[in-house]
């Protein structure tokens, strides 16, 4: 009996939904999904940060956060994003359904069960929305609508700014054969992007999509910057201090200075970052991607991504590409180059993953075509196993993030368990002592809390957050004069802490 194509697709989607429910439950035990973490917090807040001109980050996610009221509906928002992670596979199926055959269903299943689509579909971050937009961009382009495809690509750029490189690479791939389509595509993309650029330009940020470009460029010039997770140590590294420039300009200046001092070192570092883009599972920086994939059993699905990247890579520089294939190739190149310039991340790679799968689906699944993917696949496996990447995230980071959320939620006992787990898995640094200081202080042991803050300050002596916590702890321990000095130090390092420390500082004024 012949099974209908819609029935096969429905079965794939049903299994994918059940799989996402299971993954949600598994991940929730590792990192309670009722809270927001690191960049999720940033994207759920105002798009404008004091001291930063214009949009601090690409504004697409801010708009989604506002529509979903993300801070109040965290769990519901994660469910909606999990459903959103199904859309790239739907776009792929619609693009190739007329061809039919097992290969189309394999590629559809491969994308819908991609461990990165599953995992990052539970993260309230721009990668999966950008991936969905890119997938439908390719669908529309395959159907001959360059204008509509360009507009969707422009919206995708408002989620992941590195996709602004797509029109540039697309010109290289299509100026001889598809120049007219390129002009329509690029003009339509500009309609979505230019209003944001104009707003940033008027605000003083320059002709950019987001004003954090200089900071990301600077982060990509130093391994220490890449490997230091957001927290008190990172806060110290990115401090602008008494710099004469403000906003993102100071980071752009630092980046140019670092590159200028040793351009060959930067190029060498860029080469290693480029290789890291192709490693599986890949670095996470703010997120223990590999460890979480192991703990949720998503690691067994990693060969699907290997298939997509290796098969898709073989078609990037193939001659005679259609316009939609040129767009897919441009998307892939933009991801690779952004990894070289900025820093690679499995999460960032997710935004361009549909392009690999679309290219793979376009292959005629015979031996002559598929054997071309063997060399890229072998190369990716070798790079993943043998090439070391200094910019890996710290072991235990997931437990640290969970502990911080549980402290904020008042669940001190559970938080202590996660902190112990982080230390057992090898996490070390100022953030560990800082969180433990907060935890034991809230538990009533003010003296021990003070000692933990002092340990943290030995590692990150220029962290304003540590000085703030230290000031409060000193006050609680009855050391009022020392507390006032610590509060002044915190405010000197970060003037925005003045209001939080006003009770201590006002006491000093009344002496």
C-alpha positions as CSV (number, residue, x, y, z in Angstrom):
1,X,0.0,0.0,0.0
2,X,1.3,3.4,-1.0
3,X,1.5,5.9,1.8
4,X,0.6,9.5,0.9
5,X,3.2,12.3,1.2
6,X,1.1,14.4,3.6
7,X,0.7,11.4,5.9
8,X,4.5,10.9,5.9
9,X,5.0,14.6,6.7
10,X,2.4,14.5,9.5
11,X,4.1,11.5,11.0
12,X,7.4,13.3,11.0
13,X,5.9,16.4,12.6
14,X,4.1,14.3,15.3
15,X,7.3,12.5,16.3
16,X,9.2,15.8,16.3
17,X,6.6,17.3,18.6
18,X,6.9,14.4,21.0
19,X,10.7,14.6,20.8
20,X,10.7,18.3,21.7
21,X,8.4,17.7,24.7
22,X,10.8,15.0,25.9
23,X,13.8,17.3,25.3
24,X,12.1,20.2,27.2
25,X,11.6,17.9,30.2
26,X,15.2,16.7,30.0
27,X,16.7,20.2,29.7
28,X,14.5,21.6,32.4
29,X,16.3,19.4,34.9
30,X,19.6,20.8,33.8
31,X,18.7,24.4,33.5
32,X,15.2,25.3,34.8
33,X,13.4,26.7,31.8
34,X,11.2,29.0,33.8
35,X,14.0,31.5,34.0
36,X,15.9,33.7,31.5
37,X,19.6,33.4,31.1
38,X,22.5,35.6,29.9
39,X,21.5,36.9,26.4
40,X,17.9,36.0,26.9
41,X,17.8,38.6,29.7
42,X,19.3,41.2,27.3
43,X,16.8,40.5,24.5
44,X,13.9,40.7,26.9
45,X,14.8,44.2,28.1
46,X,14.8,47.5,26.4
47,X,16.6,47.6,23.1
48,X,18.4,50.8,24.3
49,X,21.1,50.5,26.9
50,X,22.4,53.6,28.8
51,X,25.7,54.8,27.3
52,X,25.1,52.9,24.0
53,X,23.7,54.9,21.1
54,X,21.0,53.3,19.0
55,X,19.9,49.7,19.1
56,X,22.3,47.8,21.3
57,X,21.6,44.6,19.4
58,X,19.7,43.7,16.2
59,X,16.1,44.7,17.1
60,X,14.2,41.7,15.7
61,X,14.3,39.8,18.9
62,X,13.3,42.8,21.0
63,X,10.1,43.1,19.0
64,X,9.3,39.4,19.4
65,X,10.0,39.7,23.2
66,X,7.6,42.7,23.4
67,X,4.9,40.9,21.5
68,X,5.2,37.7,23.6
69,X,5.7,39.7,26.9
70,X,8.6,37.3,27.3
71,X,9.6,38.2,30.9
72,X,6.1,37.3,32.2
73,X,5.5,34.3,29.9
74,X,8.8,32.5,29.8
75,X,7.6,28.9,29.5
76,X,4.9,29.8,27.0
77,X,7.5,31.7,24.9
78,X,9.7,28.6,24.9
79,X,6.9,26.4,23.7
80,X,6.2,28.9,20.9
81,X,9.8,29.0,19.9
82,X,9.9,25.2,19.9
83,X,7.0,25.2,17.4
84,X,8.9,27.9,15.4
85,X,11.8,25.5,15.1
86,X,9.6,23.2,13.0
87,X,9.1,25.8,10.3
88,X,12.5,25.5,8.5
89,X,11.7,21.9,7.8
90,X,8.3,22.8,6.6
91,X,9.7,25.3,4.2
92,X,12.2,22.7,2.9
93,X,9.4,20.2,2.3
94,X,7.3,22.7,0.5
95,X,10.2,23.6,-1.7
96,X,10.9,20.1,-2.8
97,X,7.6,18.2,-2.4
98,X,7.0,18.0,-6.2
99,X,10.2,16.1,-6.6
100,X,9.0,13.5,-4.1
101,X,11.0,10.4,-3.1
102,X,12.7,9.2,0.0
103,X,15.5,11.8,-0.2
104,X,13.1,14.7,0.3
105,X,11.6,13.1,3.3
106,X,15.0,12.3,4.7
107,X,16.2,15.9,4.4
108,X,12.9,17.2,5.9
109,X,13.3,14.8,8.9
110,X,17.0,15.7,9.1
111,X,16.3,19.4,9.5
112,X,13.3,18.9,11.8
113,X,15.3,16.6,14.1
114,X,18.5,18.6,13.9
115,X,19.9,18.7,17.4
116,X,20.5,22.4,17.0
117,X,17.0,23.1,15.9
118,X,15.7,21.1,18.8
119,X,18.1,22.5,21.4
120,X,18.1,26.2,20.4
121,X,14.4,26.0,19.7
122,X,14.1,26.1,23.5
123,X,16.2,29.2,23.8
124,X,14.6,32.6,23.6
125,X,17.2,34.0,21.2
126,X,17.4,35.1,17.6
127,X,19.0,32.0,16.0
128,X,15.8,30.0,15.4
129,X,13.7,32.9,14.2
130,X,16.5,33.8,11.8
131,X,16.7,30.2,10.6
132,X,12.9,30.1,9.9
133,X,13.2,33.4,7.9
134,X,16.1,32.1,5.9
135,X,14.3,28.9,5.1
136,X,11.3,30.7,3.8
137,X,13.6,33.1,1.9
138,X,15.0,30.1,0.1
139,X,11.5,28.7,-0.5
140,X,10.3,32.0,-2.1
141,X,13.5,32.3,-4.1
142,X,13.1,28.8,-5.4
143,X,9.6,29.7,-6.6
144,X,11.0,32.7,-8.5
145,X,10.0,35.5,-6.1
146,X,13.2,37.5,-5.6
147,X,11.4,40.5,-4.2
148,X,9.6,38.6,-1.4
149,X,12.6,36.5,-0.7
150,X,14.8,39.6,-0.3
151,X,12.3,41.2,2.1
152,X,12.3,38.1,4.3
153,X,16.1,38.1,4.2
154,X,16.1,41.7,5.3
155,X,13.9,40.8,8.3
156,X,16.3,37.9,9.1
157,X,19.1,40.5,9.2
158,X,17.2,42.3,12.0
159,X,17.7,39.1,14.0
160,X,21.2,38.1,13.1
161,X,23.2,41.1,11.8
162,X,26.0,39.0,10.2
163,X,23.4,38.0,7.6
164,X,23.9,41.5,6.2
165,X,26.9,39.8,4.4
166,X,24.5,37.8,2.3
167,X,23.9,40.4,-0.5
168,X,27.6,40.9,-0.9
169,X,28.4,37.2,-1.3
170,X,25.3,36.8,-3.5
171,X,26.6,39.4,-5.9
172,X,29.8,37.3,-6.3
173,X,27.8,34.2,-7.0
174,X,25.2,35.8,-9.3
175,X,26.5,38.9,-11.1
176,X,27.1,37.1,-14.4
177,X,23.8,35.2,-14.6
178,X,21.3,36.6,-12.1
179,X,22.3,40.2,-11.7
180,X,18.7,41.5,-12.2
181,X,17.4,39.1,-9.5
182,X,20.2,40.2,-7.3
183,X,19.2,43.8,-7.6
184,X,15.6,43.0,-6.8
185,X,16.6,40.8,-3.9
186,X,19.0,43.4,-2.4
187,X,16.6,46.3,-2.8
188,X,13.8,44.4,-1.0
189,X,16.2,43.4,1.8
190,X,17.2,47.1,2.1
191,X,13.5,48.1,2.6
192,X,13.5,46.1,5.9
193,X,16.9,47.1,7.0
194,X,17.3,50.8,6.1
195,X,14.8,52.2,8.6
196,X,16.8,50.6,11.5
197,X,20.1,51.9,10.0
198,X,18.6,55.4,9.7
199,X,17.4,55.3,13.4
200,X,20.9,54.2,14.6
201,X,22.5,56.8,12.4
202,X,20.3,59.5,13.9
203,X,21.0,58.3,17.4
204,X,24.8,58.6,16.8
205,X,25.6,54.9,16.5
206,X,26.6,55.1,12.9
207,X,25.2,53.4,9.8
208,X,24.9,50.0,11.5
209,X,22.1,47.5,12.3
210,X,23.2,47.2,15.9
211,X,25.7,49.1,17.9
212,X,27.3,46.1,19.5
213,X,29.3,45.3,16.3
214,X,32.5,46.8,17.7
215,X,32.2,44.9,20.9
216,X,31.8,41.6,19.0
217,X,34.7,42.4,16.7
218,X,36.9,43.1,19.8
219,X,35.8,39.9,21.5
220,X,37.0,38.0,18.4
221,X,40.5,39.3,18.8
222,X,41.4,37.6,22.1
223,X,41.0,34.1,23.3
224,X,40.5,35.3,26.9
225,X,37.6,37.4,25.9
226,X,35.9,34.5,24.1
227,X,36.5,32.0,26.9
228,X,35.4,34.3,29.8
229,X,31.7,33.7,30.4
230,X,29.4,36.7,31.2
231,X,29.7,37.5,34.8
232,X,32.0,39.4,37.1
233,X,35.2,38.5,35.3
234,X,33.8,39.4,31.9
235,X,32.4,42.6,33.4
236,X,35.9,43.5,34.4
237,X,37.3,42.8,31.0
238,X,34.8,44.9,29.1
239,X,34.9,47.9,31.5
240,X,35.4,51.1,29.5
241,X,37.1,52.7,32.5
242,X,38.2,56.2,31.9
243,X,38.2,55.8,28.1
244,X,37.9,59.1,26.1
245,X,35.4,57.4,23.7
246,X,32.0,56.2,24.7
247,X,29.4,53.7,23.7
248,X,30.5,51.0,21.2
249,X,33.2,53.2,19.8
250,X,35.6,52.3,22.6
251,X,35.3,48.6,21.7
252,X,35.7,49.3,18.0
253,X,38.9,51.2,18.8
254,X,40.1,48.4,21.0
255,X,39.5,45.9,18.1
256,X,41.4,47.9,15.6
257,X,44.2,48.4,18.0
258,X,44.5,44.7,18.7
259,X,44.4,43.8,15.0
260,X,46.9,46.5,14.2
261,X,49.4,45.4,16.8
262,X,49.6,41.8,15.4
263,X,47.6,41.3,12.2
264,X,49.1,37.9,11.6
265,X,48.1,36.7,15.0
266,X,44.5,37.9,14.3
267,X,44.5,36.1,11.0
268,X,45.8,32.9,12.6
269,X,43.1,33.2,15.3
270,X,40.5,33.8,12.6
271,X,41.6,30.6,10.9
272,X,41.1,28.5,14.0
273,X,37.7,30.2,14.6
274,X,36.7,29.3,11.0
275,X,37.6,25.6,11.7
276,X,35.6,25.8,14.9
277,X,32.6,26.7,12.8
278,X,32.7,23.3,11.2
279,X,33.4,21.3,14.4
280,X,30.6,19.2,15.8
281,X,29.0,19.9,18.1
282,X,30.9,23.2,18.2
283,X,31.6,25.8,20.9
284,X,28.9,27.5,22.9
285,X,30.6,30.3,24.8
286,X,27.6,31.2,27.0
287,X,26.1,27.8,26.7
288,X,27.6,24.3,27.3
289,X,26.4,23.0,23.9
290,X,28.3,19.7,23.9
291,X,27.6,18.8,27.5
292,X,23.9,19.5,27.2
293,X,23.7,17.5,23.9
294,X,25.2,14.6,25.8
295,X,22.9,14.9,28.8
296,X,19.7,15.2,26.7
297,X,20.8,12.4,24.3
298,X,20.6,14.8,21.4
299,X,24.1,13.9,20.6
300,X,22.9,10.8,18.8
301,X,21.3,13.1,16.2
302,X,24.6,14.9,15.4
303,X,25.2,12.8,12.3
304,X,22.2,14.6,10.7
305,X,24.1,17.9,11.0
306,X,27.2,16.2,9.6
307,X,25.2,15.1,6.6
308,X,23.8,18.5,6.0
309,X,27.0,20.5,6.3
310,X,29.1,18.0,4.2
311,X,26.5,17.6,1.5
312,X,25.7,21.3,1.4
313,X,29.3,22.3,1.3
314,X,29.8,20.4,-1.9
315,X,27.3,22.6,-3.7
316,X,28.5,26.0,-2.5
317,X,31.0,26.6,-5.4
318,X,29.3,24.4,-7.9
319,X,28.9,26.0,-11.3
320,X,25.6,26.7,-12.9
321,X,23.8,27.3,-9.6
322,X,20.2,28.6,-9.8
323,X,19.5,31.9,-8.0
324,X,18.0,30.3,-4.9
325,X,21.1,28.1,-4.7
326,X,23.3,31.2,-4.9
327,X,21.3,32.7,-2.0
328,X,21.9,29.5,0.0
329,X,25.6,29.6,-0.8
330,X,25.8,33.3,0.2
331,X,24.1,32.5,3.5
332,X,26.6,29.7,4.2
333,X,29.5,32.0,3.4
334,X,28.2,34.7,5.6
335,X,28.1,32.3,8.5
336,X,31.7,31.1,7.9
337,X,33.1,34.6,7.4
338,X,31.3,35.9,10.6
339,X,32.9,33.1,12.5
340,X,36.3,34.2,11.2
341,X,35.8,37.9,12.0
342,X,33.8,37.6,15.3
343,X,33.6,34.2,17.0
344,X,32.0,30.9,16.2
345,X,29.1,29.5,18.2
346,X,26.9,26.5,17.6
347,X,23.9,28.8,18.3
348,X,25.0,31.3,15.7
349,X,25.5,28.5,13.2
350,X,21.9,27.4,13.6
351,X,20.7,30.5,11.7
352,X,22.5,29.3,8.6
353,X,21.8,25.6,9.0
354,X,18.7,25.6,6.8
355,X,20.9,26.7,3.9
356,X,23.0,23.6,4.2
357,X,19.9,21.4,4.3
358,X,18.4,23.1,1.2
359,X,21.6,22.6,-0.7
360,X,21.7,19.0,0.4
361,X,18.0,18.5,-0.6
362,X,18.8,19.9,-4.1
363,X,21.2,17.0,-4.8
364,X,20.0,14.1,-6.8
365,X,20.5,11.3,-4.4
366,X,22.7,9.0,-6.5
367,X,26.2,7.8,-5.8
368,X,27.9,10.2,-8.2
369,X,26.5,13.2,-6.3
370,X,26.6,11.9,-2.7
371,X,30.2,10.6,-3.0
372,X,31.3,14.2,-3.3
373,X,30.2,14.8,0.3
374,X,32.6,12.1,1.6
375,X,35.6,14.3,1.6
376,X,33.9,17.2,3.5
377,X,32.3,14.8,5.9
378,X,35.7,13.2,6.7
379,X,37.3,16.6,7.0
380,X,34.6,17.7,9.5
381,X,35.1,14.6,11.6
382,X,38.8,15.0,11.6
383,X,38.6,18.7,12.6
384,X,36.0,17.9,15.3
385,X,38.2,15.1,16.8
386,X,41.7,16.5,16.4
387,X,41.6,20.3,16.2
388,X,41.7,22.1,19.5
389,X,39.8,25.3,19.9
390,X,40.9,27.5,22.8
391,X,37.5,29.3,22.9
392,X,35.4,26.6,24.5
393,X,33.0,27.4,27.3
394,X,33.8,26.6,30.9
395,X,32.7,23.2,32.3
396,X,30.0,23.7,34.8
397,X,28.6,26.8,33.3
398,X,25.1,25.4,33.0
399,X,25.0,24.6,36.7
400,X,26.2,28.1,37.4
401,X,23.4,29.7,35.4
402,X,20.9,27.5,37.1
403,X,22.2,28.3,40.5
404,X,22.0,32.1,39.8
405,X,18.4,31.8,38.7
406,X,17.4,29.7,41.8
407,X,19.0,32.2,44.1
408,X,17.0,35.0,42.5
409,X,13.9,32.8,42.9
410,X,14.6,32.2,46.6
411,X,15.3,28.5,46.2
412,X,18.5,28.5,48.2
413,X,18.8,24.8,48.9
414,X,18.5,23.8,45.2
415,X,20.9,26.6,44.3
416,X,23.5,25.2,46.6
417,X,23.2,21.8,44.9
418,X,23.8,23.3,41.5
419,X,26.8,25.3,42.8
420,X,28.3,22.1,44.2
421,X,27.7,20.4,40.8
422,X,29.4,23.3,39.0
423,X,32.5,23.0,41.2
424,X,32.6,19.2,40.9
425,X,32.6,19.5,37.1
426,X,35.6,21.9,37.3
427,X,34.1,25.4,37.2
428,X,36.3,27.9,38.9
429,X,36.5,31.7,39.0
430,X,35.1,34.8,40.6
431,X,31.5,34.0,39.7
432,X,31.6,30.8,41.7
433,X,32.7,32.7,44.9
434,X,30.4,35.5,44.2
435,X,27.3,33.3,43.9
436,X,28.3,31.3,46.9
437,X,28.8,34.5,48.9
438,X,25.3,35.7,48.0
439,X,23.9,32.2,48.8
440,X,25.5,31.9,52.3
441,X,24.8,35.5,53.1
442,X,21.1,35.0,52.3
443,X,21.2,31.8,54.4
444,X,22.2,33.9,57.4
445,X,26.0,33.3,57.5
446,X,27.2,36.8,56.9
447,X,30.8,36.1,58.0
448,X,31.3,33.3,55.5
449,X,29.6,35.3,52.8
450,X,32.2,38.1,53.3
451,X,35.1,35.6,52.9
452,X,33.6,34.4,49.6
453,X,33.3,37.9,48.2
454,X,37.0,38.6,49.2
455,X,38.0,35.4,47.3
456,X,36.1,36.7,44.3
457,X,37.8,40.1,44.4
458,X,41.2,38.5,44.4
459,X,40.3,37.2,40.9
460,X,38.4,40.2,39.5
461,X,39.4,43.2,41.6
462,X,37.9,45.7,39.1
463,X,34.4,44.2,39.0
464,X,31.8,46.8,40.1
465,X,29.3,44.0,40.9
466,X,31.7,42.4,43.3
467,X,32.4,45.7,45.0
468,X,28.7,46.3,45.4
469,X,28.1,42.9,46.9
470,X,31.2,43.3,49.1
471,X,29.9,46.7,50.3
472,X,26.5,45.2,51.3
473,X,28.3,42.3,53.0
474,X,30.6,44.6,55.0
475,X,27.6,46.6,56.1
476,X,25.8,43.4,57.3
477,X,28.9,42.5,59.2
478,X,29.0,45.8,61.0
479,X,32.0,47.2,59.2
480,X,30.4,50.4,58.2
481,X,33.5,52.5,57.3
482,X,34.8,49.7,55.1
483,X,31.4,49.3,53.5
484,X,31.3,53.0,52.6
485,X,34.7,52.8,50.9
486,X,33.6,49.6,49.0
487,X,30.4,51.3,47.9
488,X,32.4,54.3,46.6
489,X,34.7,52.0,44.7
490,X,31.7,50.2,43.1
491,X,30.1,53.5,42.0
492,X,33.5,54.7,40.7
493,X,33.7,51.6,38.5
494,X,30.0,51.8,37.5
495,X,28.1,55.1,38.3
496,X,24.8,53.3,37.6
497,X,25.2,51.5,40.9
498,X,24.8,54.7,42.9
499,X,21.0,54.3,43.3
500,X,21.3,50.7,44.5
501,X,24.0,51.7,47.1
502,X,22.3,54.9,48.1
503,X,21.4,53.7,51.6
504,X,25.1,53.1,52.4
505,X,26.3,56.3,50.6
506,X,23.7,58.5,52.3
507,X,24.9,57.2,55.6
508,X,28.4,58.4,54.8
509,X,27.0,61.9,53.9
510,X,25.3,62.1,57.3
511,X,28.4,61.2,59.3
